[in-house]
């Protein structure tokens, strides 16, 4: 686990009740009442399978998707309430940045690395030519790339790992306070994956960034994240310190994720077959239930009502630590059987 101290200071990012839907005539709800926080100097991992709403959460945070309801608090300001000129003005500050999942598609193939990294500064006019060049050099150096060697190359002339680092350089050139990174290592080999993860860990320390890393792979988060939020079909089902969540998941879906990932499995006695719904069980009715109930072995009559996230472990502060700087150890889970499903394993 990371040894960085994620403090209990007021969160930089404070998302509350975020609901997002897609479609015009028939609206499909992708996020449903999601609430979470991220603090400066902290890495928050967002985990969940495809379709859980992870990328939509990031896109809504940076203003690329308009939410149906909820608040996206950033340093006390509600970004969800911004529109028009106010939203454009906030974007020009560069305080919140997003790196996209596929750097080859998100980087202009005809621009050089120098121009790509300098684009955010040029677009906002926030720096003169000399300062812009210095900031580009600084950003490339911070991500471990040689500006002189790679600056004149195009994305097609560099490796996948280098492209990912160019994307990070473009994001941090504005000196943001919040960085959201969508599947930063999903297309990389093992060596480049570790390099990029270590880079994110170093950047949050050196720049005091709040970093949100989106992934479907628990092993990518296990070594760098301070806390993890687990999404399932648009619902936040569990959240807490990543070591605690991996060691002892409270939600059956989180337990299924860890049981299906041998590289991070902590409870070696739990196997996926123990957590899946029996094959012969009567199909679960649609529309009125916990989202995970159709796949859950422990679903009962209570699960016909959607569970709400509740605190299951209160923060504990060491006697010699200042409460204002103590790590956040709060655990929340949205499950009617959070404290009883283990007893049904037999």
C-alpha positions as CSV (number, residue, x, y, z in Angstrom):
1,X,0.0,0.0,0.0
2,X,1.1,3.6,-0.5
3,X,2.6,5.3,2.4
4,X,1.4,8.8,1.5
5,X,-0.6,10.6,4.1
6,X,-4.0,11.5,2.8
7,X,-5.2,14.1,5.2
8,X,-8.6,14.7,6.7
9,X,-8.6,18.3,5.6
10,X,-11.6,19.5,3.7
11,X,-11.9,17.6,0.4
12,X,-10.9,19.4,-2.8
13,X,-13.4,17.4,-4.8
14,X,-16.8,16.8,-3.1
15,X,-19.3,15.1,-5.3
16,X,-22.8,14.7,-3.8
17,X,-25.8,12.9,-5.2
18,X,-24.5,12.9,-8.8
19,X,-27.1,11.6,-11.3
20,X,-26.4,11.4,-15.1
21,X,-28.6,10.1,-17.9
22,X,-28.0,9.7,-21.6
23,X,-30.5,9.8,-24.5
24,X,-33.3,12.1,-25.7
25,X,-36.6,10.3,-25.8
26,X,-35.7,7.3,-23.7
27,X,-33.3,8.4,-21.0
28,X,-30.9,5.8,-19.7
29,X,-29.6,6.5,-16.2
30,X,-25.8,5.9,-16.1
31,X,-25.0,7.4,-12.6
32,X,-27.5,7.3,-9.8
33,X,-26.9,9.5,-6.7
34,X,-23.1,9.0,-6.5
35,X,-21.3,10.8,-3.7
36,X,-17.5,10.7,-3.1
37,X,-14.6,13.0,-2.2
38,X,-10.9,13.4,-3.0
39,X,-8.3,15.5,-1.2
40,X,-5.1,17.2,-2.3
41,X,-2.2,14.8,-2.2
42,X,-4.5,11.8,-2.3
43,X,-5.1,9.1,-5.0
44,X,-8.7,7.9,-5.2
45,X,-9.3,4.8,-7.3
46,X,-12.6,4.3,-9.1
47,X,-13.1,0.6,-9.8
48,X,-15.9,-1.2,-11.6
49,X,-16.7,-3.3,-14.7
50,X,-17.5,-1.9,-18.1
51,X,-20.7,0.1,-18.0
52,X,-20.5,1.0,-14.3
53,X,-20.4,4.7,-15.0
54,X,-16.7,5.4,-14.3
55,X,-15.9,7.4,-17.4
56,X,-19.2,9.3,-17.2
57,X,-18.2,10.3,-13.6
58,X,-15.0,11.8,-14.9
59,X,-16.6,13.5,-17.9
60,X,-19.3,15.1,-15.7
61,X,-16.6,16.3,-13.3
62,X,-14.8,18.2,-16.1
63,X,-18.0,19.6,-17.6
64,X,-18.2,17.4,-20.7
65,X,-21.5,15.9,-19.5
66,X,-24.3,17.8,-17.9
67,X,-25.7,16.0,-14.8
68,X,-29.5,15.6,-14.2
69,X,-29.0,16.3,-10.5
70,X,-26.3,16.5,-7.8
71,X,-23.4,18.7,-6.9
72,X,-19.8,18.6,-8.1
73,X,-18.0,20.7,-5.5
74,X,-14.4,21.8,-6.3
75,X,-12.8,23.9,-3.6
76,X,-16.2,25.0,-2.4
77,X,-17.5,25.9,-5.9
78,X,-20.3,23.9,-7.5
79,X,-19.1,23.1,-11.0
80,X,-22.4,21.5,-11.9
81,X,-24.1,24.9,-11.6
82,X,-21.7,26.6,-14.0
83,X,-22.7,27.2,-17.6
84,X,-21.9,29.3,-20.6
85,X,-19.2,31.9,-20.0
86,X,-18.7,30.9,-16.3
87,X,-17.9,27.3,-17.3
88,X,-15.6,28.4,-20.1
89,X,-13.8,30.8,-17.7
90,X,-13.3,28.0,-15.2
91,X,-11.9,25.7,-17.8
92,X,-9.4,28.3,-18.8
93,X,-7.9,28.2,-15.3
94,X,-6.7,24.6,-16.0
95,X,-7.4,23.6,-12.4
96,X,-9.1,20.4,-13.3
97,X,-7.7,18.2,-16.0
98,X,-8.6,14.8,-17.6
99,X,-6.4,12.4,-19.4
100,X,-8.4,10.1,-21.8
101,X,-8.2,6.4,-22.1
102,X,-6.6,6.1,-25.5
103,X,-3.7,8.6,-26.0
104,X,-3.2,7.7,-29.6
105,X,-6.8,8.9,-30.4
106,X,-6.7,11.9,-28.0
107,X,-3.4,13.3,-29.3
108,X,-3.4,15.1,-32.7
109,X,-1.3,12.9,-35.0
110,X,0.0,15.9,-37.0
111,X,1.3,17.9,-34.1
112,X,4.7,17.6,-32.4
113,X,5.0,16.6,-28.8
114,X,6.0,20.2,-27.9
115,X,2.9,21.6,-29.6
116,X,0.6,19.0,-28.0
117,X,1.8,19.7,-24.5
118,X,1.7,23.4,-25.0
119,X,-1.9,23.4,-26.5
120,X,-3.7,24.1,-23.2
121,X,-1.6,27.2,-22.6
122,X,-1.9,28.4,-26.2
123,X,-5.7,27.9,-26.1
124,X,-6.2,30.0,-23.0
125,X,-3.5,32.6,-23.8
126,X,-2.4,32.3,-20.2
127,X,1.4,32.4,-21.0
128,X,3.6,34.2,-23.5
129,X,5.8,32.3,-25.9
130,X,8.9,32.0,-23.7
131,X,7.0,31.1,-20.6
132,X,5.0,28.5,-22.6
133,X,8.1,26.9,-23.9
134,X,9.5,26.8,-20.3
135,X,6.3,25.2,-19.0
136,X,6.3,22.6,-21.7
137,X,9.9,21.7,-20.9
138,X,9.0,21.5,-17.2
139,X,6.0,19.3,-17.8
140,X,7.9,16.9,-20.1
141,X,10.7,16.6,-17.6
142,X,8.3,16.0,-14.7
143,X,6.9,12.9,-16.5
144,X,10.3,11.6,-17.3
145,X,10.6,12.5,-21.0
146,X,13.5,14.3,-22.7
147,X,12.1,17.5,-24.3
148,X,15.1,17.8,-26.7
149,X,14.9,14.2,-27.8
150,X,11.1,13.8,-28.2
151,X,9.8,17.4,-28.6
152,X,9.9,17.4,-32.4
153,X,8.3,13.9,-32.8
154,X,4.7,13.2,-33.5
155,X,2.5,10.7,-31.5
156,X,3.1,8.0,-34.2
157,X,6.8,8.2,-33.7
158,X,6.9,7.4,-30.0
159,X,5.9,4.3,-28.0
160,X,2.6,3.7,-26.2
161,X,4.2,4.4,-22.8
162,X,5.7,7.6,-24.0
163,X,2.3,8.7,-25.5
164,X,0.7,8.1,-22.1
165,X,3.3,10.3,-20.5
166,X,2.8,13.0,-23.1
167,X,-0.9,13.0,-22.2
168,X,0.0,13.4,-18.6
169,X,2.4,16.2,-19.4
170,X,-0.3,18.0,-21.4
171,X,-2.6,17.7,-18.4
172,X,-0.1,19.0,-15.8
173,X,1.3,21.8,-17.9
174,X,-1.6,24.1,-16.6
175,X,-0.5,23.2,-13.0
176,X,-3.9,21.7,-12.1
177,X,-5.1,20.9,-8.6
178,X,-7.2,17.9,-9.6
179,X,-6.2,15.3,-12.2
180,X,-8.6,12.6,-13.5
181,X,-7.0,9.8,-15.4
182,X,-9.2,7.4,-17.3
183,X,-7.7,3.8,-17.6
184,X,-4.1,5.2,-17.8
185,X,-2.5,1.8,-18.1
186,X,-5.1,-0.5,-19.8
187,X,-3.2,-0.6,-23.2
188,X,0.3,-0.8,-21.8
189,X,2.6,-3.7,-21.2
190,X,3.7,-4.6,-17.6
191,X,6.9,-2.5,-17.5
192,X,5.2,0.6,-18.9
193,X,2.2,0.1,-16.7
194,X,4.3,0.1,-13.6
195,X,6.2,3.2,-14.8
196,X,3.0,5.2,-15.4
197,X,1.5,4.2,-12.1
198,X,4.7,5.2,-10.2
199,X,4.6,8.4,-12.1
200,X,1.1,9.2,-11.0
201,X,2.1,8.4,-7.4
202,X,5.1,10.8,-7.7
203,X,3.2,13.6,-9.3
204,X,0.6,13.7,-6.6
205,X,3.4,14.0,-4.0
206,X,5.5,16.5,-5.9
207,X,2.6,18.7,-7.0
208,X,0.1,18.1,-4.1
209,X,-2.4,16.9,-6.7
210,X,-5.7,15.3,-6.0
211,X,-5.7,12.3,-8.4
212,X,-8.7,10.2,-9.4
213,X,-7.6,7.0,-11.3
214,X,-10.3,5.2,-13.1
215,X,-9.8,1.5,-13.8
216,X,-11.4,-1.9,-14.2
217,X,-8.3,-3.6,-12.8
218,X,-7.8,-3.7,-9.1
219,X,-4.2,-4.6,-9.4
220,X,-3.5,-1.3,-11.1
221,X,-4.8,0.5,-8.1
222,X,-3.6,-1.7,-5.2
223,X,-0.1,-0.2,-5.0
224,X,-0.8,3.5,-5.4
225,X,-4.3,4.4,-4.3
226,X,-5.1,5.7,-0.8
227,X,-8.9,5.0,-1.1
228,X,-11.1,3.2,-3.6
229,X,-14.7,3.7,-4.6
230,X,-16.5,0.7,-6.2
231,X,-19.2,1.4,-8.8
232,X,-21.8,-1.1,-10.1
233,X,-24.2,-0.1,-12.8
234,X,-24.1,3.6,-11.8
235,X,-24.3,3.0,-8.0
236,X,-21.6,3.5,-5.5
237,X,-21.6,0.2,-3.6
238,X,-18.5,0.5,-1.4
239,X,-15.9,3.1,-0.5
240,X,-13.0,3.2,1.9
241,X,-9.2,2.9,2.4
242,X,-8.0,0.5,-0.3
243,X,-6.1,-1.8,2.1
244,X,-9.2,-2.2,4.2
245,X,-11.5,-2.7,1.2
246,X,-9.2,-5.4,-0.3
247,X,-8.6,-7.1,3.0
248,X,-12.2,-7.3,4.1
249,X,-14.8,-6.2,1.5
250,X,-18.2,-5.4,2.9
251,X,-20.2,-5.6,-0.3
252,X,-20.6,-9.0,-2.1
253,X,-19.8,-7.3,-5.4
254,X,-16.5,-6.0,-4.1
255,X,-15.8,-9.5,-2.7
256,X,-16.5,-10.9,-6.1
257,X,-14.0,-8.5,-7.7
258,X,-11.3,-9.4,-5.3
259,X,-12.0,-13.1,-5.5
260,X,-11.7,-12.8,-9.3
261,X,-8.3,-11.0,-9.1
262,X,-5.7,-13.5,-7.7
263,X,-3.0,-10.8,-7.8
264,X,-4.8,-8.7,-5.1
265,X,-6.9,-11.5,-3.4
266,X,-6.5,-11.2,0.3
267,X,-9.2,-13.7,1.4
268,X,-7.8,-16.9,-0.2
269,X,-10.7,-18.9,1.1
270,X,-13.2,-16.9,-1.0
271,X,-13.8,-18.1,-4.5
272,X,-16.0,-16.5,-7.2
273,X,-18.3,-19.6,-7.1
274,X,-19.1,-18.9,-3.5
275,X,-20.4,-15.4,-4.3
276,X,-22.4,-15.9,-7.5
277,X,-26.1,-16.5,-7.5
278,X,-27.1,-20.2,-7.7
279,X,-27.8,-21.3,-11.3
280,X,-31.3,-22.6,-10.5
281,X,-32.6,-19.6,-8.6
282,X,-35.8,-18.0,-9.8
283,X,-35.0,-14.9,-12.0
284,X,-34.9,-11.7,-10.1
285,X,-37.7,-9.2,-11.1
286,X,-36.5,-6.1,-13.0
287,X,-36.8,-2.5,-11.9
288,X,-37.4,-2.6,-8.2
289,X,-34.3,-3.8,-6.4
290,X,-30.7,-3.5,-5.5
291,X,-28.8,-3.2,-8.8
292,X,-26.6,-6.2,-7.9
293,X,-29.4,-8.4,-6.6
294,X,-29.8,-10.5,-9.8
295,X,-26.2,-11.6,-9.5
296,X,-26.0,-11.8,-5.7
297,X,-26.1,-15.1,-3.8
298,X,-27.3,-13.4,-0.7
299,X,-30.2,-11.4,-2.2
300,X,-33.4,-11.6,-0.1
301,X,-36.8,-9.7,0.2
302,X,-35.0,-6.7,1.6
303,X,-33.1,-6.3,-1.6
304,X,-36.3,-5.3,-3.5
305,X,-35.6,-1.9,-2.1
306,X,-32.5,0.0,-3.3
307,X,-29.9,0.2,-0.4
308,X,-28.4,3.5,0.4
309,X,-24.7,4.0,1.3
310,X,-24.2,3.9,5.1
311,X,-21.1,4.3,7.2
312,X,-19.9,0.9,8.5
313,X,-16.6,1.9,10.1
314,X,-16.2,5.2,11.8
315,X,-12.9,7.1,11.4
316,X,-10.3,6.1,14.0
317,X,-7.6,8.6,15.0
318,X,-4.4,7.6,16.6
319,X,-4.0,9.3,20.0
320,X,-0.9,11.2,18.9
321,X,-2.3,12.3,15.5
322,X,-3.9,15.7,14.9
323,X,-7.5,14.9,13.8
324,X,-7.1,17.5,11.0
325,X,-4.2,15.6,9.5
326,X,-5.2,12.0,10.3
327,X,-5.9,9.6,7.3
328,X,-9.5,9.2,6.4
329,X,-10.5,5.7,7.4
330,X,-14.3,6.0,6.9
331,X,-15.9,2.9,5.3
332,X,-19.2,3.1,3.5
333,X,-21.3,0.4,1.9
334,X,-24.7,0.2,0.2
335,X,-25.9,-3.3,1.0
336,X,-28.7,-4.7,3.2
337,X,-26.6,-7.7,4.1
338,X,-23.2,-5.9,4.6
339,X,-22.8,-7.4,8.1
340,X,-24.5,-10.7,7.6
341,X,-23.6,-12.2,4.2
342,X,-20.4,-13.8,5.4
343,X,-22.3,-15.9,7.8
344,X,-24.2,-17.5,4.9
345,X,-21.1,-18.8,3.2
346,X,-21.2,-22.0,5.3
